[in-house]
Each structure stands twice: as C-alpha cells, then as structure tokens.
Amino acid sequence: MKKPHPGLNAAHVLHTIRMLTVAVAQIEYSLRESEASVHTLSQSFTNILEQLHSAARVKEGNLLAKQLEQLQCETNRCIVSFQFFDRLAQRLHHVKEGLQKLAELIADGDSLSQTSAWDKLQNEIRSRYSMPEERVMFDAILAGASVDEVLEKFIKNFDETVKPKGNNDVELF
C-alpha cells in the first residue's frame, strides 16, 4: 500500500468526513431498525404462545379454527420481522466495502488529491447500494445533511416503509 499524501486540503477532509458520516448513519439506522423488529418478534411470539394455550383449552371447532388462523397471521408477522437481519447484514456489508474503498483512496497519495478519484469512489459506493433508503441517505449526506436530519426523516417514515405491517405477505430474501 502506498503512503498517504501528506497534504490534505479542506475539500478532501470534507469528502472524508461525509463518507464516514454515511457509514455512521447506515449503522445507526440499522441498529434502530433492528431494535423495533426484535420488539415485534417478542410480541408476536408471546401472542402465539398465548393463543396456543387458549386453543388447547377450547374444544369447539369454530373457535379453534379462528385461533389457528390468528396463529398463522402471527407466524407470518414473525417471519416478516426476521427480514431485518438480512437488511442489517446488507447494510453492514455495504458500509464495510465503502470504508475499504475509502481507506484505499486515502492511502493512495496520487489519487488522494484528485477530485475525479473522489467522484469515482462516491459513484462506486452508491452503485453498490441495493436498498432505496441507502441511496437516499447517501445522497442526503453528500448534499450536506447531518446524521440527525437524515435519521429523523427515516424514523418518521419507518412505520410506513420498513416496519412489518402484520399482513400475510411474506417476502424472503
């Protein structure tokens, strides 16, 4: 690996900070998302257990059928909620790749001061993102938004876009 260029100017430092800020925001958002999903999973499994106990005590066919249908819905909610693990793994993988590429650029004294090298790095990192919220977050931070501003936007939309809705649609990655 080449030695880093000794003279960073303010623009390069700003690029570095923004790229690191993207990584921080992705990690923080993933952690918050996983906390909500774990809570949903805990609630769902508790509901399943309660309904199983109730179904075992009931001998009437119609009530048992209805409770089993409710169990199916709860099971689907659990499965959908587990999808956060896949999203978390994808984001952390993207963060790792981005940080590796950033380290390579900073370590390359010849490329470090070239605006085109920074543009190429940013385009390469953004192109690897597979989830729309990753690209939106990336773009917002590179445009100058803070981590808190970006997270506030995503937290507001969390219930509508990411959090499991409790329906029967199961999507496995």
Beta strands, then each sheet from edge to edge (+ up, - down):
end
